[in-house]
Amino acid sequence: MSLHKGEKQEPGPGPDGELRRLALNPFLGEANPVGGMTDAPPRHRLPDGPLPPSTAYQLVHDELMLDGNARLNLATFVTTWMEPQAGVLMSECRDKNMIDKDEYPRTAELERRCVAMLADLWHAPDGDAAVGCSTTGSSEACMLAGMALKRRWAKRNADRYPSREARPNLVMGVNVQVCWEKFCNFWEVEARQVPMEGERFHLDPRAAAELCDENTIGVVAVLGSTFDGSYEPVAELCAALDELQERTGLDVPVHVDGASGAMVAPFLDPDLEWDFRLPRVASINTSGHKYGLVYPGVGWALWRSAAELPEELVFRVNYLGGEMPTFALNFSRPGAQVVAQYYTFLRLGREGYRAVQQASRDVASGLARRIEALGDFRLLTRGDQLPVFAFTTAPEVTAYDVFDVSRRLRERGWLVPAYTFPAHREDLSVLRVVCRNGFSADLAGLLLADLRRVLPELRAQAGPTGRSSAEATAFHH
């Protein structure tokens, strides 16, 4: 989450001109002996007394009107629409604590069923042997998977770890989501990243294998790169690591970060081998709140079997009543999202998921083709893997850049992120469009129409405005 610094409280406006108190419409106030109908609450400290619930609601409601329209946010992978029935179920379960499995045994059972369904979907060799858990999202799931990899490596190298010579490392592409950099930082693991080269925007299997040594705890493969929506070649990576083991004896496991693709590939690319069908894949994570089609925040982490999840990482507590095994970074959290995930699995089934994901892919690939046909842009990906595509300005375009495009589309309500790629392609700046369920062909047509409207003015510029990526839009997972 973002870090927010407190402000020193002084009377009058703040340094940016922001008033220290919320503006209160007299219509919203209710008569009281002190401030009548205009006694406004402070912005940055607790009010001295309570407000009527209707007044508090309207103050918060009005401020949130300034947020962007979530349905027009093409930066985020996170679900922005669910059926009303799912909302009702979530409302009924928002007070249930997911950790309290003894008090809420049926909620715990629905979590167990979701794990079993995912184990089956991802071809676990023995579905009953697979172990897994729900999380607050893929970031937590990745942390748990990384912890298991490190602990298994440490046990195998107990004779020399910890020592200066035995510093664990994790191999990944430079395109991984920031949670993997966090994991390496928090758990003191060296991040060995394969850079981008030329038109390859994700991990190269042989380059990854070359970075492995006796201190490598695992290799991360991303099924659906955040940067451009492309699948990393998991099967080729496993083959390269098989060759490495034959040559050196090093047995390096693979974790698949399937934050988005693990809920797309099983339905649209069933013959693609990326999951537990590959013996070297030890664990997989996904975001239920991305292409799992559930509101944030829920994720899932699964291991091939209990052997891949060291027992000492699982804690058992009984002070909520009953013994509860738990493997998570947090403790209390609502059961609503897990219930919503089970509802969605039950509601859609395999064929329903296939239809929903195919519709998103069709919108993405169709919109990509039409943007390419404008002549001003070059596609990097075409939305034919994840329903996501990235594009940049054509070489002959010199009057504007991707940051100008992003800024002008934002003026029309669209959030289309512009950002630069990492090493060794810092020279490349792109726009990315994420097509989720709810972003229909009609909305895609409106986006294209707005893009056409802004192009004449952009083409008439003397040159790019010089806005940086930070000033234009933020990069979103």
C-alpha positions in Angstrom: 0.0 0.0 0.0 1.1 3.6 -0.4 2.8 5.4 2.4 1.2 8.6 3.6 3.0 11.2 5.8 1.1 13.2 8.4 0.9 16.9 8.2 1.7 19.5 10.8 -1.6 21.0 11.8 -1.8 24.8 11.5 -4.9 27.0 11.3 -6.0 28.3 7.9 -5.2 26.8 4.5 -2.4 24.2 4.0 0.7 24.8 1.9 -1.1 23.8 -1.2 -4.1 26.0 -0.5 -6.2 23.1 0.7 -8.5 24.0 3.5 -7.9 22.4 6.9 -11.7 21.7 7.3 -14.1 19.9 5.0 -16.6 22.2 3.3 -20.1 21.5 4.7 -23.2 22.3 2.7 -25.8 23.7 5.2 -28.3 21.3 3.7 -26.2 18.4 5.0 -25.8 19.7 8.5 -28.2 19.1 11.4 -28.9 21.7 14.0 -26.8 21.5 17.1 -26.2 23.9 20.0 -22.6 24.7 18.9 -22.2 25.0 15.2 -25.7 24.9 13.9 -25.8 23.6 10.3 -22.4 24.7 9.2 -20.0 23.3 11.8 -17.5 21.6 9.4 -15.3 18.7 10.6 -11.5 18.9 10.4 -9.6 17.2 7.5 -6.6 15.8 9.3 -7.6 15.1 12.9 -10.5 13.4 14.6 -13.6 15.6 15.1 -14.3 16.6 18.7 -17.7 14.9 18.5 -19.8 12.6 16.3 -21.6 13.6 13.1 -25.0 12.3 12.0 -24.6 9.2 9.8 -26.3 10.9 6.8 -23.9 13.9 7.0 -20.8 11.7 7.3 -22.0 9.6 4.4 -22.6 12.6 2.1 -19.2 14.1 2.9 -17.4 10.9 2.0 -19.6 10.2 -1.0 -19.1 13.7 -2.5 -15.3 13.5 -2.1 -15.2 10.1 -3.8 -16.9 11.6 -6.9 -13.6 13.0 -7.9 -12.1 9.5 -8.4 -11.8 8.2 -11.9 -14.4 5.9 -13.4 -13.2 2.3 -12.6 -14.8 0.9 -15.8 -12.7 3.3 -17.9 -9.5 2.4 -16.1 -7.5 0.5 -18.7 -4.4 0.5 -16.5 -5.6 -1.9 -13.9 -5.9 -5.7 -14.2 -8.2 -5.7 -11.2 -11.9 -6.7 -11.5 -14.2 -3.7 -11.7 -17.6 -5.4 -12.2 -19.4 -8.3 -10.6 -23.0 -9.5 -10.6 -25.4 -8.1 -8.0 -25.8 -11.5 -6.5 -22.0 -11.7 -5.8 -22.3 -8.3 -4.1 -25.1 -9.6 -1.9 -23.0 -12.6 -0.8 -20.0 -10.4 -0.1 -22.2 -8.1 2.0 -23.4 -11.1 4.0 -19.9 -12.3 4.7 -17.9 -9.1 5.2 -18.1 -9.6 9.0 -16.7 -13.2 8.9 -13.1 -13.5 9.8 -11.3 -15.8 7.3 -8.8 -16.9 9.9 -11.5 -18.1 12.3 -12.2 -21.4 10.7 -13.7 -23.0 13.8 -16.4 -20.3 14.1 -17.0 -20.1 10.3 -16.5 -23.7 9.1 -18.5 -23.4 6.0 -16.5 -20.4 4.8 -13.4 -22.4 5.4 -14.9 -25.3 3.5 -15.5 -23.0 0.5 -11.9 -21.9 0.6 -10.8 -25.6 0.6 -13.1 -26.3 -2.4 -11.6 -23.4 -4.3 -8.1 -24.8 -3.7 -9.2 -28.2 -4.9 -10.8 -26.7 -8.0 -7.6 -24.8 -8.8 -5.4 -27.9 -8.3 -7.6 -29.7 -10.8 -7.6 -26.8 -13.2 -3.8 -26.6 -13.1 -3.3 -30.3 -13.5 -1.9 -31.2 -10.1 -0.7 -34.8 -10.5 -2.6 -35.8 -7.3 -5.2 -33.2 -6.6 -5.7 -34.5 -3.0 -2.0 -34.1 -2.4 -1.8 -30.4 -3.6 -1.9 -27.9 -0.8 -2.8 -24.2 -1.0 -4.5 -21.2 0.6 -6.2 -18.0 -0.1 -4.4 -14.7 0.3 -5.1 -11.0 0.0 -3.8 -11.0 -3.5 -0.9 -12.2 -5.7 1.6 -10.1 -3.9 1.1 -12.1 -0.7 0.9 -15.3 -2.6 4.2 -14.6 -4.2 5.8 -13.8 -0.8 4.6 -17.2 0.5 5.9 -19.1 -2.5 9.2 -17.3 -2.3 9.4 -18.1 1.4 8.8 -21.8 0.7 11.5 -21.8 -2.0 14.0 -20.2 0.3 13.3 -22.5 3.3 13.6 -25.6 1.1 16.9 -24.4 -0.3 18.1 -23.5 3.2 17.3 -27.0 4.5 19.1 -28.6 1.6 22.2 -26.4 2.3 22.0 -26.5 6.1 25.7 -27.4 6.3 26.8 -24.0 4.8 23.8 -21.7 5.3 23.8 -19.1 6.7 27.3 -18.0 5.7 28.9 -15.2 3.7 29.4 -17.7 0.8 25.9 -19.0 0.8 23.7 -16.0 -0.1 20.5 -17.3 -1.7 19.4 -15.9 -5.0 16.2 -15.9 -7.1 16.3 -15.8 -10.9 13.6 -13.9 -12.8 13.0 -11.6 -15.8 13.4 -7.9 -15.3 9.7 -7.6 -16.3 8.4 -9.2 -13.0 5.9 -7.3 -10.9 7.4 -5.3 -8.1 6.3 -7.8 -5.4 9.2 -10.0 -6.4 11.7 -7.2 -5.8 10.0 -6.6 -2.5 10.3 -10.3 -1.6 14.1 -10.3 -2.4 14.5 -7.1 -0.3 12.4 -8.2 2.7 13.8 -11.7 2.9 17.4 -10.9 2.0 17.6 -12.8 -1.3 19.7 -11.6 -4.2 17.5 -10.8 -7.3 19.2 -12.0 -10.5 17.2 -10.5 -13.3 17.4 -11.4 -17.0 17.2 -8.1 -19.0 15.1 -7.4 -22.0 16.9 -7.6 -25.3 15.7 -6.3 -28.7 12.1 -7.3 -29.3 12.2 -9.9 -26.4 10.4 -8.3 -23.6 10.4 -11.1 -21.0 12.6 -13.9 -19.6 14.9 -15.9 -21.9 15.0 -19.5 -20.7 18.7 -20.2 -21.5 19.8 -16.8 -20.0 17.9 -17.7 -16.9 19.5 -21.1 -16.6 22.9 -19.5 -17.0 22.3 -17.3 -13.9 21.6 -20.3 -11.7 24.1 -21.7 -9.3 24.2 -23.7 -6.1 22.6 -20.8 -4.2 19.6 -20.4 -6.5 16.4 -21.0 -4.6 14.3 -21.1 -7.8 13.3 -19.4 -11.0 10.2 -17.3 -11.4 8.3 -17.5 -14.7 5.5 -15.0 -15.4 2.4 -16.3 -17.2 1.3 -12.9 -18.5 3.9 -10.1 -18.2 2.6 -6.9 -16.6 4.5 -4.9 -19.2 3.0 -6.2 -22.4 0.6 -9.2 -21.6 2.9 -11.8 -23.2 3.3 -15.3 -21.7 6.8 -16.4 -20.7 7.8 -19.8 -22.1 7.5 -21.9 -19.0 8.0 -25.3 -20.7 11.2 -24.0 -22.4 12.4 -22.7 -19.1 11.8 -26.1 -17.5 13.6 -27.8 -20.4 16.6 -25.5 -19.9 16.7 -26.3 -16.2 16.5 -30.0 -17.0 19.6 -29.7 -19.1 21.3 -27.7 -16.4 20.6 -30.5 -13.9 21.9 -33.1 -16.3 25.1 -31.1 -16.8 25.7 -29.9 -13.2 23.5 -31.7 -10.8 21.7 -28.5 -9.8 18.0 -29.1 -9.2 16.3 -25.7 -9.5 12.5 -25.5 -9.0 10.2 -23.1 -10.9 7.5 -20.9 -9.5 4.9 -19.7 -12.0 3.5 -16.2 -11.2 0.2 -16.7 -12.9 -1.4 -13.5 -11.5 -3.4 -13.1 -14.6 -2.6 -15.9 -17.0 -3.3 -18.7 -14.7 -7.0 -17.8 -15.0 -6.8 -17.3 -18.8 -4.6 -20.0 -20.3 -6.5 -23.0 -18.8 -9.6 -21.9 -20.7 -8.3 -20.3 -23.9 -5.0 -22.2 -24.3 -5.7 -25.6 -22.9 -2.8 -27.3 -24.8 -0.2 -24.9 -23.5 2.0 -26.6 -20.9 2.9 -24.2 -18.1 1.4 -25.7 -15.0 1.8 -28.8 -12.8 2.0 -30.9 -15.9 5.7 -29.8 -15.9 7.4 -31.7 -13.0 9.7 -28.8 -12.3 6.9 -26.5 -11.5 6.7 -26.5 -7.7 4.1 -23.8 -7.0 1.7 -21.4 -8.8 -0.1 -18.3 -7.7 -2.9 -16.3 -9.2 -5.0 -13.3 -8.4 -8.7 -14.1 -7.9 -9.3 -10.4 -8.2 -7.9 -10.1 -11.7 -9.0 -12.6 -14.4 -10.4 -14.7 -11.5 -13.2 -12.1 -11.9 -13.6 -11.2 -8.2 -13.5 -7.8 -6.6 -10.2 -7.1 -4.7 -8.6 -8.5 -2.7 -8.1 -12.3 -3.0 -5.3 -14.4 -4.4 -4.3 -18.0 -4.3 -1.1 -19.9 -3.7 -0.8 -23.6 -4.5 2.0 -26.1 -4.1 2.3 -29.4 -6.0 2.4 -31.3 -2.8 3.1 -30.9 0.9 6.8 -31.7 0.1 7.1 -28.3 -1.6 5.7 -26.4 1.5 8.0 -26.9 4.5 6.0 -27.9 7.5 7.7 -25.4 9.8 6.2 -22.5 7.8 2.7 -23.6 8.8 1.5 -22.2 12.2 -1.2 -23.7 14.3 -3.2 -21.6 16.7 -6.0 -22.5 19.0 -6.9 -19.3 20.8 -9.9 -18.7 18.5 -11.3 -22.1 19.3 -10.1 -25.3 17.6 -6.7 -25.8 16.0 -6.2 -23.8 12.8 -3.2 -24.4 10.5 -2.4 -21.1 8.8 0.3 -20.0 6.3 -0.1 -16.3 5.6 1.6 -13.0 6.2 -1.5 -11.5 7.7 -4.0 -12.8 10.2 -7.5 -11.4 10.2 -9.2 -10.6 6.9 -12.8 -10.8 5.6 -14.2 -14.0 4.1 -16.2 -12.1 1.6 -13.8 -12.4 -1.3 -13.2 -16.1 -0.9 -17.0 -16.6 -0.9 -17.2 -14.5 -4.0 -14.5 -16.6 -5.7 -16.5 -19.8 -4.9 -19.6 -18.2 -6.2 -17.9 -17.2 -9.5 -16.4 -20.7 -9.9 -19.9 -22.2 -9.3 -21.6 -19.6 -11.5 -19.4 -19.8 -14.6 -17.8 -23.2 -14.6 -15.2 -24.0 -17.3 -17.4 -23.1 -20.2 -18.5 -19.8 -18.6 -14.9 -18.8 -17.9 -14.0 -19.7 -21.4 -16.7 -17.5 -22.8 -15.8 -14.5 -20.6 -12.1 -14.7 -21.3 -12.6 -15.3 -25.0 -14.8 -12.2 -25.2 -12.0 -10.1 -23.5 -9.4 -11.5 -25.8 -11.6 -10.8 -28.8 -12.0 -7.2 -27.7 -8.3 -6.8 -27.1 -7.1 -8.2 -30.4 -9.8 -6.3 -32.3 -9.0 -3.0 -30.7 -5.2 -3.6 -31.2 -5.8 -4.2 -34.9 -7.8 -1.0 -35.3 -5.2 1.1 -33.4 -2.5 -0.3 -35.6 -4.6 0.7 -38.7 -4.5 4.3 -37.7 -0.9 4.4 -38.9 0.5 6.4 -36.0 1.3 3.4 -33.7 3.4 0.2 -33.7 2.1 -2.8 -31.7 4.4 -4.7 -29.4 1.8 -7.3 -28.5 -1.6 -8.0 -30.0 -3.8 -9.2 -27.1 -3.7 -12.8 -28.3 -2.3 -14.1 -25.0 -3.5 -12.1 -22.0 -6.3 -9.8 -23.2 -3.7 -7.0 -23.0 -1.7 -5.2 -25.6 1.1 -2.6 -25.6 1.9 -0.2 -28.4 4.2 2.7 -29.0 4.4 5.5 -31.6 5.6 4.7 -35.1 9.2 5.7 -35.9 8.0 8.5 -38.2 5.9 10.1 -35.5 7.9 13.0 -34.0 5.2 15.6 -33.0 4.1 13.7 -29.9 4.9 10.7 -27.7 3.0 8.1 -25.7 2.9 10.4 -22.7 1.1 13.0 -24.7 -1.4 10.4 -25.9 -2.0 9.2 -22.3 -2.6 12.8 -21.0 -5.0 13.6 -23.8 -7.0 10.4 -23.3 -7.2 11.1 -19.6 -8.9 14.4 -20.4 -11.7 12.4 -21.9 -12.0 10.1 -18.9 -9.7 7.2 -20.1 -6.9 5.9 -17.9 -4.3 4.4 -20.3 -0.9 4.2 -18.7 2.3 5.3 -20.4 5.6 4.1 -19.1 9.2 3.2 -20.0 10.5 -0.4 -20.2 13.3 -1.6 -17.9 16.9 -2.6 -18.7 18.0 -3.0 -21.4 15.1 -1.3 -23.2 14.8 2.0 -21.3 14.7 3.7 -24.7 11.2 2.2 -25.3 8.1 4.0 -24.0 4.7 2.4 -24.5 1.0 2.6 -23.8 -0.8 -0.5 -22.5 -4.5 -1.4 -22.6 -5.9 -4.0 -20.3 -9.2 -5.5 -21.5 -11.2 -6.9 -18.6 -14.7 -8.4 -18.3 -17.0 -5.3 -18.6 -14.8 -3.5 -21.1 -17.1 -4.3 -24.0 -16.6 -3.9 -27.8 -18.8 -0.8 -27.5 -16.5 0.8 -25.0 -13.5 -0.2 -27.1 -15.2 1.6 -30.0 -15.6 4.7 -27.9 -12.0 4.6 -26.8 -10.9 4.3 -30.5 -13.2 7.3 -31.4 -11.7 9.4 -28.7 -8.2 8.4 -29.8 -9.1 9.5 -33.4 -10.4 12.8 -32.1 -7.1 13.7 -30.3 -4.8 12.7 -33.1 -5.2 15.8 -35.3 -4.2 18.1 -32.4 -1.3 15.8 -31.4 0.0 15.7 -35.0 -0.1 19.5 -35.1 2.2 19.9 -32.1 5.8 21.1 -32.7 7.1 18.2 -30.7 6.4 16.1 -27.5 5.5 18.2 -24.5 8.3 16.6 -22.5 6.1 15.1 -19.8 7.8 12.4 -17.9 6.1 9.1 -17.2 5.6 10.1 -13.6 3.8 13.3 -14.7 1.7 11.5 -17.3 0.3 8.4 -15.6 1.5 5.8 -13.1 2.4 2.3 -14.0 -0.2 -0.2 -12.7 -0.1 -3.9 -12.3 
